Every structure is written in structure tokens, then in C-alpha cells.
Amino acid sequence: MDIKPTIKFSLLQGIFWMTFSPIFAYASVYLLDKGLTNSKVGVVLGAGSIITVMVQPVMGGLADRARGLILHKMIIALSILELILCAILLLVPGKIIVVSVVYTLIIAFSSVITPLTYSIGIYFMDRGIPINFGVCRGIGSIAYAIISAVIGVLLTHLDVSVIIMVTMMIYVLLIISVMCFHFEGIDEKDKRTNLPLKDKGKSANEAPDSLVSFIASHRRYLIVLFGNAIAFISHNIVGNYTFQILQYHGYGSVEMGRAVFISAACELPMLFAFSFIIKRIKSGTLYKVALFFMFVKTMCLYEAHGLLMIYIAMSLSLLGYGLFAAAGVYYVNDTIENRNQVRGQALMTTTTSVGSVIGSFAGGIIIDKCGVPMMLLISSIMAFIGAVVVIFSAEKGKTSEVKTA
């Protein structure tokens, strides 16, 4: 059994998901320190997500239409752009307008990279490379959890610029990891000659649909995307304003680091076991269960009255986002044609960005106007609506036949 491909993709996933901790989990810590209000933090987070929504489908279509595999180049180029933006923040630390604009772009391009890192793994999996996706995504959560706890401790000794410095170091590692992510025997120059193991409807040699044609022929999928977007309004409110939730209960960055660590660490058992579970339970069913427990987690945070209850609520990521992280990718892979795979993954990720747009704007305003409890109540309602839409509209998917390590 060849485990090297899984190790290589685990390294790539681990490094990539480390970028999400300083950029997203600690966004409020950084931006509040720079003089922004909660509402303005929401504007920055929301604006970044708006850019993501506009760019992701375009990038997905470009990757699908390219004759050769260009995902490596796209990820590297976006990572270099992130390094430049981070350097600007370090060079111009005191100007609120510059900080707001640059951080908005950092958020946007970080999110654009997400479906590309999924698609590059699926590309090689569909060509027979034995990659255990669940394990790899689990390593991503481990890395996210560890770096979140580390940053929380660093902030007790250093100023918030350490958040940007850590981000830059991670992106350098990501570039190196992507440059090394190739496999012998796979011709990346002409991806249409490398036929995938599965054919979900039409020949893999066909050109991908235009965005308009894709929308017209995937109406049920659009309903699923709508529900997913609503659910992620809730998810992103909780993720973006975790610091404010802890502050409301009288705690600070160390407790926040622990809370984020618990949430990410509890995703691991599900992700590591996912390759076993997906062989027995259909991807659509797992996807529905994931969104239901994302609602349960948010509701428990609303009912929490102390640090222990907050930690328990965060642990529900085991069956919530931890399950979605793998099930969502497999669901798209099972229900969208091969020729439209990158666009399908990009649109799924776009819905999380749409959720972030609304959640970021609304979360900051609600906190400033009505407080944290009202923000959590509204978040719970949105999570419930999103879960209901997906449960009644998502297709069944199927159990996995993809070869894994």
C-alpha cells in the first residue's frame, strides 16, 4: 500500500489550512487592535467575501477549460500575491484605510485558493493516485488547531503583527509544497488524455459547460447551494466573532486559542474515519447530517453560560464542520460531471463565501447594536433554515469507489 501520495497531499492540506487561522480566526483580534469597530471588522470580512464570490467561479471555469493542468500555477500565483499583501501590512502598520483594503484582499484571495487545493487532489485521485482525502483533510484540521493555539500564546508576549508574520511564513511553505506536488506517470500537460476512473454522465473529453449552461442544467444543485449559503451565514458568524463571544463571557485571546483548537481538533476523528464511513454511507446523507450538527453547535453556543459549555459546544465540530469538510467535497464529486468538477467545487466554496459576506456584515452590526446573545440567536435560526433546505433538496450521492491509500 503506497502511502506517499497521502503524505504529500496531507502536507499540502496541513500547510494551507494553517493560513486560515491567522487570516480568519484572528481577524477580529488584528483589526480591532488597528482601531476598527466590530461593524467595520464586519465590513472588511464581508467585502473580502464579496470579491471571493466574484472571482471563484471565474477561476474555476478557467481551470476547467485549460487544456493542461494549471492548478499548481494558480495556487502559487495567489500565494505570492498573499505574501505581497502581508508585506504591505507590515510596512504600513498605522493607516486604517490601508489596513482595511489590504486585509480585505488577503481574505478574498485566501478563499479563492480553497477549491483549487481540493481540486488538485481530486484530479490525481481520479487518475488512480491512492490519496486518502479524509486523512489529508484531517491533517489540515490538526495544523489549523495547533497554529491557532500557538498564535493565542504568542499574542500574550508579542503585538498583533505576529499574526501577519506567521501568515507569511505559512504561505512560503505552501508554495514549496505545491511545487513538489507531482506524481510520476501522470501527464499534466494534456489533462483530457488522462481519463478519470469514474464517468458521471458524459465523456471526460467534452469541454466544460459555460456558467449559464451549468446553472440551467443544475437547478437542484443551485437549491443545495442556496441552503449551504444560509447555513454558512451562521458558521461564519461564529467563526469570525469567536473572540467577541469569549470577550462577552470575560475571557481573552488564550481562551479563544483553546476554543478554536478544540473545535478543529474534534474534526479529526471524523476526517480520519471518513474513507471508512463513505464506503458505507452515501455522501449526500453525510452532507445532510453535517449541516444539522452545524445548527446544533450554534444553538449550544447560544445556550452556553460559561467556558466549559463553550468548549463543549465547540467540540460538536466532530459531526458538524468536520463532517462537512470531507462530505461536501465528495458530494460535489459524486453529483457533478467530470468536465465541470472545478466549477462545481468552486461554486460550493463560493456559497461559504456568500455566507461569510452576509454573516460578516450582519454579525458585526448585530454585536454593536444588540450584543452577542442576539447575534448567536439569529445565527442559530439561520443555521436551522440552511440545514432544512439542504436536507430536503440534496441528492443521495453514493458510497465511494475511489481508490484510497
Buried (B, 14 or more C-beta within 10 A) or exposed (E): EEEEBBBBBBBBBBBBBBBBBBBBBBBBBBBBBBEBBBBBBBBBBBBBBBBBBEBBBEBBBBBBBBEEBBBBEBBBBBBEBBBEBBEBBEEEBEEEEBBBBBBBBBBBBBBBBBBBBBBBBBBBBBBBBBBBBBBBBBBBBBBBBBBBBBBBEBBEEEEBEBBBBBBBBBBEBBBBBBEEBEBEEBEBEEBEEBBBEEEBEEEBEEEBBEBEEBBEEBEEBBBBBBBBBBBBBBBBBBBBBBBBBBBBBEBBBBBBBBBBBBBBBBBBEBBBBBBEBBEEBBBBBBBBBBBBBBBBBBBBBBEBEEBEBBBBBBBBBBBBBBBBBBBBBBBBBBBBBBBBBBBBBBBBBBBBBBBBBBBBBBBBBBBBEEEBEEBBBBBBBBBBBBBBBBBEBBBBBBBBEBEBB
